Amino acid sequence: MNYLDLFSGIGGFALGAYWAGWRFENHYFSEVEPWCVKLYQHRFPDAISLGDICQIRGLPKGDYILSGGFPCQDISSAGKKVGIHGTRSSLWKEYVRLIGEIRPRFAIMENSPMLLSGGLGVILGTLAEIGYSSEWDCIPASFVGAPHIRNRIWILCYPNNESESSNAEHDETPGLPNVYATSGNRSLGGYLAGIGRQRESLQGNDVWVKENSPIGMGMDDEIPERMDRLRGLGNSIVPQIAEMIFRQLSG
């Protein structure tokens, strides 16, 4: 299995994958912030940096899993609320372009829950057009014991011919185009439906604090700039939730 970590930031998705026991023949990542790239390569020395997502072309053929939280600045309540067609958040199209070109076994996305009213239907419909079913749900950081809410939407997509939930009841969320007949459902009988069970099975091992993780949580050779650290953490995902998703995919 090959791994492509898009909008990788400080490596939250990859950290969750490694905690879940995943290892990859080739590990690629895409990030443009220099401090985040440096920290990512410190955590994952074998990972290959591909730079700007817009420039990624011609990756080796093979079986892939993709992950990434595309920019939320145009979607979140703290931003300008111009939606997914804004300058930053419109980069979701590059993610979908790569899904169409690489045809991964799975792709995982994360974003602000404001996406529910700011373009989720467009994204699911576009994924359906290229032959991918999708499951989605809103999962807060507090779900895994974090001392804050940090609610986020998580989207899991996979080729239609691998759908395990095509007969599930489709969600009719008000305000969203009815694209679910072709693009999946909201966690009803699919992969994400098992996240609660994963949380219960992991609680005895302390879901939130990973003191014995083989992957370090910071750089030992220097103290990073405070603003870089804050920006990196603020843009990151909750790796414990990513871990549970990767465990579901392993099962």
C-alpha positions, 0 to 999 in steps of 0.5 A: 500500500502507498500513502499520499498525505495531502495538506499534511500540516504537522502529520496528524493523519499520518500519526493516526495511521501509524498508531493504527499499525499501518506501514507503507511501501511509499509514503508521500506528503504534500505541504507548503509551510516550511516549518510543518515540512521540517516537523513532518520529515522529523516524524517520518524520515522516510516520507517523500515531500511533493510540495504544492498539491497543484504540482503533483503529477505522475505518481507511480502506479500502485494501490494508494490510500489518500488523506488530507484536510483541505483548507477551511479558511473560506468555510469556517465561521472564523473566516470570510464564509465565501464557501468552497469556491474561495481562494483557499478552500477551492483547493478541494478540487485538487484533492478530487483531481488526484483521487480521479487520477490515482484511483485510491482504495480509500480517501479521507477528508476532514474540514469544518462542520460549516461545510454542511451548508457551505458545499458538502453536496458539491463535493459529494456530487463531484466524487460521485461523478468520478465513481466514488461513494462517500460516507460522512459524519461530524466527530468532535475532539471531545469524542476521544476524550480531548478537553475541548470540542473542536467539531469537524466533519470527516468524509471517507470515500472509496470506489463504487464497486467497493461500497459496503453500504449501497443499500443503506438509507440515504440521508436527506439533510435539508439544504443539501442536494440529494446526491446520496443515491449515487455518492453514499450516505451518512455513516449508515452501515458503512465504515464510519459506523464502527467508530463508536465501537473503536472508541470503546475498545481503545479507552482502556489504552488511554485514547487521548494521551499517547505517551508510548508512541513510537513517533515523536511529538516534537523536534528534540534539536530545537524549540520551534517558533511559537507562531509556527507551533500555534499555526501548525496545531490550529490547522492540524487534525485530531490524530486519535480520530484518524487512528480510529478510521484507519483501524476501521479500514484495517478490519 
